[in-house]
Amino acid sequence: MGRRNRAVGVVLRVLGTVLVIACGTHIPSPAGAAGPPALSLDKTVVTPGSTVVVEGAHWPKDRQLQAAVCGGGVVSVSSDCDLTHAVSFGPADNGGVQTSLVVTIPPVPCPCIVMVTQAYPSEVERLPITILGSSSAPVEVPPTVLPIVRISHVRVVSTSTWTSWFGAAASRQLIVSVRNAGSTAIRPLLVAHWVQGGDHFVITSPQARILGAGQSTQITAPFDLSTFSDGTFPVVGNVSGAGFEVRLASSTSTTPWALYVLGVLAAVAVLLALAVIIGAQYRRRDGEQDQGVDPGWKHDDAPQELSQIGASQ
């Protein structure tokens, strides 16, 4: 009976462990269930020229964020924001995010917000803020007819100098052709980043401009690859605006050839130096052996050998 009870106890413990593991693997994490972690402002009533702090916690390390003061309220888009004073930031090692943003009067009237854009994956959070002295206007309802935007000729052009051959930062330009194929004006904004390993580096975009119906434009965004970069790196992003988002993808590569050539030359120089040292040691040893031979040994033994040969004859 004792053995049976012990066996039943072992089985129950094993089953309990399996159930705990199975349940634990099916419980979603709070961050994944609720989307991006929440952000907040240290104050919500400010004057132009003052500073507001955007802060949050529990962010993954690989996220890249951008904050800007915008008008237009909850339907605000990038064209309603003061991108000149926008700031880019990311989480610290403990998952906390914090950045200071200078508050300015946005291009369009309030209701005003601090719009925080997450580059990868694409997310937007709008934090209401009151800017004293800023004009206000009713929030315009977005048009029911969605714009039609086409992008083409997505490419990355190298503008590097000879210094990149030696591992210096390699300069690039992301160029995207955008066409407004719809019937309403749009303000396309390029949001992109390049990837190195598990890190995502934001590509700063130029100020968006209005693109009328049927018009086309070319957006050029310069960026630099990291020092001593070597290999091929994906470049991804999107062209977005009010009611549209078109994704794009390209790649770029760089190789510090001069560093490899210098490495080969250094290796050859080391091998030649070793060859010279080894050759000198061999010559020194041969010289020492030649100096150690007794010449009298040859003169003394030669007549004995000749006499032995004559005697044998």
Salt bridges, closest charged atoms under 4 A:
ASP42 OD2 - LYS43 NZ 3.39
ASP62 OD1 - ARG63 NE 3.53
ASP82 OD2 - HIS85 ND1 2.76
GLU245 OE2 - ARG247 NH2 3.44
